[in-house]
Amino acid sequence: GLFLAEERVAALRLPFWVVNLAGGLAVGGIGYYHPQALGVGYPAVRLALAGKCLLLLLAGLLVAKLVATVLTIASGGAGGVFAPSLYLGTMLGGAFGFAVRAVFPAAAALPQAWAVVGLGSVLAAATQAPFTGLTLALETTGAYSLLLPVTLACLSSYVTYRFFLHESIDTYKLVHQGVSLRRGDQLWLQPEAPEVPPAPVSPPRRMEV
């Protein structure tokens, strides 16, 4: 959705200030109704991880943050995808936890546990770095008892994302702009370049006065 929105906005061929102004007004409208969706959103993430957000709030913040992030980047605003990945993963996991708990009230874990799983898995998929998602999810929350489910979720999201896209969100645009990026294993398999002998240097000529 993010890359599609950027392509659609670029196809409009409008002046940058018009696109940027429209994007800013739209994000401001979202922030008026959901101020927790603006900025990095760490306070809202902490509330969700503490189990202090209900289903409707989690779902509303999930949609608001997703739309605000897409509008900001597509309209040329400054912003990244790292913090939004943490935010969206936490809200998505928490909302999913409430849904599972409604179907299986006795067997389901608490929604905040699902929020930790969602945090790690979305980050692992977006950055194409499953161990980064695993480490951040456990280190930032201290929920080391969730090591197994978070690990499985991070690996599953990484493989699923990799099935559809071969580049992370950070490298996708670079590759489509013609920038050649190689992974560590590709560098390892590259044949060594032949050594080029240095060009001969002629001795300086003596000048007689």
C-alpha positions as CSV (number, residue, x, y, z in Angstrom):
1,G,0.0,0.0,0.0
2,L,2.8,2.4,0.8
3,F,4.6,2.0,-2.5
4,L,1.4,2.0,-4.5
5,A,0.4,5.3,-2.9
6,E,3.7,6.8,-3.7
7,E,3.4,5.7,-7.4
8,R,-0.1,7.1,-7.6
9,V,0.8,10.4,-6.1
10,A,3.9,10.7,-8.5
11,A,1.6,9.9,-11.4
12,L,-0.5,13.0,-10.6
13,R,2.5,15.3,-11.5
14,L,1.3,18.0,-9.1
15,P,3.7,20.6,-7.6
16,F,5.4,19.3,-4.6
17,W,4.0,22.0,-2.3
18,V,0.4,21.1,-3.3
19,V,1.0,17.4,-2.6
20,N,2.8,18.1,0.7
21,L,0.2,20.5,1.8
22,A,-2.7,18.1,1.1
23,G,-0.8,15.3,2.9
24,G,-0.2,17.5,5.9
25,L,-3.8,18.6,6.1
26,A,-5.0,15.0,5.9
27,V,-2.6,13.8,8.6
28,G,-3.6,16.7,10.7
29,G,-7.2,15.7,10.4
30,I,-6.4,12.2,11.5
31,G,-4.4,13.6,14.5
32,Y,-7.4,15.7,15.5
33,Y,-9.5,12.6,16.2
34,H,-6.6,10.2,17.1
35,P,-3.7,12.3,18.5
36,Q,-2.1,9.1,19.8
37,A,-1.4,8.1,16.1
38,L,1.0,11.1,15.5
39,G,4.7,11.0,16.1
40,V,6.6,7.9,17.1
41,G,3.7,6.8,19.2
42,Y,5.7,5.2,22.0
43,P,3.2,6.2,24.8
44,A,0.4,4.4,23.0
45,V,2.6,1.4,22.4
46,R,3.4,1.3,26.2
47,L,-0.3,1.4,27.0
48,A,-1.1,-1.4,24.6
49,L,1.7,-3.6,26.0
50,A,0.4,-2.9,29.5
51,G,-3.1,-4.1,28.5
52,K,-4.7,-0.8,29.0
53,C,-6.3,-0.5,25.5
54,L,-9.5,-2.1,24.5
55,L,-10.3,-3.6,21.1
56,L,-12.0,-0.6,19.5
57,L,-9.1,1.7,20.5
58,L,-6.5,-0.7,19.2
59,A,-8.3,-1.1,15.9
60,G,-8.9,2.6,15.6
61,L,-5.2,3.5,16.3
62,L,-4.1,0.7,13.9
63,V,-6.0,2.2,11.0
64,A,-5.2,5.8,11.9
65,K,-1.5,5.1,12.1
66,L,-1.4,3.1,8.9
67,V,-3.2,5.8,6.9
68,A,-1.2,8.6,8.5
69,T,2.1,6.9,7.7
70,V,1.1,6.2,4.1
71,L,-0.1,9.8,3.6
72,T,3.1,11.3,5.2
73,I,5.6,9.3,3.1
74,A,3.5,9.4,-0.2
75,S,3.1,13.2,0.1
76,G,6.9,13.8,0.5
77,G,6.9,14.3,4.3
78,A,9.8,13.3,6.5
79,G,9.4,10.0,8.2
80,G,10.6,6.4,8.4
81,V,9.0,3.0,8.8
82,F,10.9,1.7,11.9
83,A,8.7,3.3,14.6
84,P,5.5,2.8,12.6
85,S,6.3,-0.9,12.3
86,L,6.6,-1.1,16.1
87,Y,3.4,0.8,16.5
88,L,1.4,-1.1,13.9
89,G,2.6,-4.5,15.1
90,T,1.7,-3.8,18.7
91,M,-1.8,-2.6,17.8
92,L,-2.4,-5.4,15.3
93,G,-1.2,-8.0,17.8
94,G,-3.3,-6.6,20.6
95,A,-6.5,-6.4,18.5
96,F,-5.9,-9.9,17.3
97,G,-5.5,-11.0,20.9
98,F,-8.9,-9.6,21.7
99,A,-10.5,-11.4,18.7
100,V,-8.9,-14.7,19.7
101,R,-9.9,-14.3,23.3
102,A,-13.5,-13.7,22.2
103,V,-13.5,-17.0,20.3
104,F,-11.5,-19.0,22.8
105,P,-11.9,-17.2,26.2
106,A,-10.4,-20.0,28.3
107,A,-7.4,-21.0,26.1
108,A,-6.3,-17.7,24.7
109,A,-3.4,-15.7,26.1
110,L,-3.9,-12.1,27.3
111,P,-4.1,-9.5,24.5
112,Q,-0.9,-7.8,25.7
113,A,1.0,-11.0,25.1
114,W,-0.3,-11.0,21.5
115,A,0.8,-7.4,21.3
116,V,4.4,-8.4,22.0
117,V,4.2,-11.1,19.3
118,G,2.8,-8.6,16.8
119,L,5.5,-6.1,17.6
120,G,8.2,-8.5,16.8
121,S,6.7,-10.1,13.8
122,V,5.7,-6.9,11.9
123,L,9.1,-5.4,12.6
124,A,10.8,-8.6,11.4
125,A,8.9,-8.6,8.2
126,A,9.3,-4.9,7.4
127,T,13.0,-4.8,8.0
128,Q,13.7,-8.4,6.7
129,A,15.6,-8.9,9.9
130,P,13.8,-11.6,12.1
131,F,16.4,-11.6,14.8
132,T,16.2,-7.8,15.1
133,G,12.4,-8.1,15.6
134,L,12.9,-10.9,18.1
135,T,15.5,-9.1,20.1
136,L,13.6,-5.8,20.2
137,A,10.3,-7.4,21.2
138,L,11.8,-9.2,24.1
139,E,14.3,-6.6,25.2
140,T,11.9,-3.7,25.2
141,T,9.1,-5.6,27.0
142,G,11.1,-8.0,29.2
143,A,8.6,-10.7,28.2
144,Y,11.2,-13.5,27.9
145,S,8.6,-16.1,28.7
146,L,7.3,-15.4,25.2
147,L,10.5,-16.4,23.5
148,L,9.1,-19.4,21.6
149,P,5.9,-17.7,20.2
150,V,7.8,-14.5,19.3
151,T,10.5,-16.5,17.6
152,L,8.0,-18.5,15.5
153,A,6.0,-15.4,14.6
154,C,9.1,-13.5,13.5
155,L,10.4,-16.4,11.3
156,S,6.9,-16.9,9.9
157,S,6.4,-13.2,9.0
158,Y,9.9,-13.0,7.5
159,V,9.3,-16.0,5.2
160,T,5.8,-14.8,4.3
161,Y,7.0,-11.3,3.4
162,R,10.0,-12.9,1.5
163,F,7.6,-14.9,-0.6
164,F,5.9,-11.8,-2.0
165,L,8.8,-9.3,-1.9
166,H,12.5,-9.8,-2.1
167,E,13.4,-6.4,-0.6
168,S,12.7,-4.8,2.7
169,I,10.7,-1.6,3.0
170,D,14.0,0.3,3.4
171,T,15.7,-1.1,0.2
172,Y,12.6,-1.5,-2.1
173,K,12.8,2.0,-3.5
174,L,16.5,1.9,-4.0
175,V,16.4,-1.3,-6.0
176,H,13.6,0.0,-8.2
177,Q,15.6,3.2,-8.8
178,G,18.4,1.0,-10.2
179,V,20.7,0.9,-7.2
180,S,22.4,-2.5,-7.0
181,L,22.3,-4.0,-3.5
182,R,23.9,-7.2,-2.5
183,R,23.5,-9.3,0.6
184,G,26.3,-10.8,2.6
185,D,25.9,-14.2,1.0
186,Q,26.0,-12.7,-2.4
187,L,29.2,-10.9,-1.6
188,W,30.7,-14.1,-0.3
189,L,30.0,-15.9,-3.5
190,Q,31.3,-13.2,-5.8
191,P,34.6,-14.3,-7.6
192,E,37.6,-12.3,-6.6
193,A,38.5,-9.5,-9.0
194,P,41.8,-10.1,-10.8
195,E,44.6,-8.0,-9.5
196,V,45.6,-5.2,-11.9
197,P,49.3,-4.5,-12.0
198,P,50.2,-0.9,-11.2
199,A,50.9,1.3,-14.1
200,P,54.7,1.9,-14.7
201,V,55.9,5.2,-13.4
202,S,58.5,6.8,-15.6
203,P,61.5,8.4,-13.7
204,P,61.5,12.1,-13.5
205,R,63.5,13.9,-16.2
206,R,66.5,15.9,-15.2
207,M,66.4,19.5,-16.3
208,E,69.7,21.2,-17.0
209,V,69.8,25.0,-16.7
